[in-house]
């Protein structure tokens, strides 16, 4: 088979170390890419669900507030589960991200000391930006949309 490079390490400890670093970098970059695409997909799915609820109700979705027996009780504008598969995919994506993102962070931290094992810088920056956007969406909760989603 001509034209296909040999992926076996060169002889000796140095060859094995170089092969290990290359394999780790490839695997690490793949994990960062999957994490980045996952974050982007979840953000797109979540915010499109919010916009879909806005279009369906004519107002931005609001979570339930107060207790049902109080005079100031306000029910939720629309239940996210009314959108069926869309809401289910957002829930599933959230569950997957809660397990995948920590692994990506571990890979990124493990590659910090050794320059040759680091993932592509553009990919890491994209992951960080999308991670910050997801963090703002979940923890700062602009418009109480995430609370509406959990409600």
C-alpha positions in Angstrom: 0.0 0.0 0.0 2.0 2.9 -1.2 1.2 6.4 0.0 0.0 5.4 3.4 2.4 6.5 6.2 3.4 4.0 8.9 1.7 4.9 12.2 3.9 2.6 14.3 6.3 4.4 16.6 10.0 4.6 15.8 12.1 2.1 17.7 12.9 2.9 21.3 11.5 4.9 24.1 11.7 8.3 22.2 9.5 6.9 19.4 6.9 5.5 21.8 6.8 8.9 23.6 6.3 10.8 20.4 3.6 8.4 19.3 1.8 8.7 22.6 1.9 12.5 22.4 0.6 12.4 18.9 -2.2 10.0 19.8 -3.1 12.0 22.9 -3.2 15.2 20.9 -5.4 13.7 18.3 -7.8 12.2 20.9 -7.8 15.4 22.9 -8.5 17.5 19.8 -11.4 15.1 18.9 -12.9 15.4 22.4 -12.6 19.2 22.3 -14.2 19.3 18.9 -17.1 17.1 20.1 -17.5 19.2 23.2 -17.5 22.4 21.2 -20.1 21.1 18.7 -22.2 19.8 21.7 -22.2 23.2 23.3 -23.0 24.9 20.1 -25.9 22.5 19.4 -27.3 22.8 22.9 -27.2 26.6 22.8 -28.9 26.6 19.4 -31.5 24.1 20.6 -32.2 25.9 23.8 -32.5 29.4 22.4 -34.5 28.2 19.4 -36.9 26.6 22.0 -37.2 30.0 23.7 -37.9 31.8 20.4 -40.4 29.0 19.4 -42.3 29.6 22.7 -42.3 33.3 22.0 -43.8 32.8 18.6 -46.4 30.3 20.0 -47.6 32.5 22.8 -46.9 36.0 21.6 -44.9 36.8 24.6 -41.5 35.7 26.1 -41.9 32.6 28.2 -42.0 33.2 31.9 -41.6 30.6 34.7 -44.3 30.1 37.3 -44.1 32.4 40.3 -45.7 32.4 43.7 -47.6 29.6 45.2 -50.9 28.5 43.8 -52.9 29.5 46.8 -51.6 33.1 46.9 -53.3 36.0 45.2 -50.1 36.9 43.2 -49.7 33.5 41.7 -48.7 33.6 38.0 -48.6 30.3 36.1 -46.0 29.6 33.4 -46.8 31.0 30.0 -46.3 27.7 28.2 -44.9 24.3 29.3 -41.6 23.5 27.4 -42.8 19.9 27.0 -45.6 21.2 24.7 -42.9 21.3 22.0 -42.4 17.5 22.2 -39.2 16.3 20.6 -37.6 19.7 20.6 -37.8 20.0 24.4 -36.7 16.4 24.8 -33.6 17.0 22.6 -32.7 20.0 24.7 -33.1 18.0 27.9 -31.0 15.2 26.5 -28.3 17.6 25.3 -28.1 19.1 28.7 -27.6 15.7 30.3 -24.9 14.8 27.8 -23.1 18.2 28.3 -23.1 17.8 32.1 -21.0 14.7 31.6 -19.0 15.6 28.5 -17.8 19.1 29.4 -15.9 18.0 32.5 -14.0 15.5 30.4 -13.1 18.1 27.9 -11.8 20.4 30.7 -9.7 17.5 32.0 -8.2 16.9 28.6 -7.4 20.6 28.3 -5.8 20.8 31.7 -3.8 17.7 31.1 -2.3 19.1 28.0 -1.2 22.4 29.5 2.3 21.4 30.7 3.4 19.8 27.4 3.1 22.0 24.4 3.2 19.2 21.8 0.1 17.6 23.3 -2.1 20.7 23.2 -5.3 20.8 21.0 -5.6 23.4 18.3 -5.8 26.9 19.9 -8.8 28.0 17.7 -10.8 25.0 18.8 -9.9 25.7 22.5 -11.0 29.3 22.1 -14.3 28.3 20.5 -14.9 25.8 23.4 -14.2 28.5 26.0 -16.4 31.1 24.3 -19.3 28.6 23.9 -18.7 27.4 27.5 -19.0 31.0 28.8 -22.2 31.5 26.8 -23.7 28.3 28.2 -22.6 29.3 31.7 -24.3 32.7 31.3 -27.4 31.0 30.0 -27.6 28.6 32.9 -26.2 30.5 35.9 -27.0 34.2 35.2 -30.3 33.1 33.5 -31.1 36.2 31.5 -34.9 36.6 31.1 -35.4 33.6 33.5 -35.6 31.4 30.4 -33.6 28.6 31.9 -35.8 28.7 35.0 -38.8 28.5 32.7 -37.2 25.5 31.0 -36.7 23.7 34.3 -40.1 24.7 35.6 
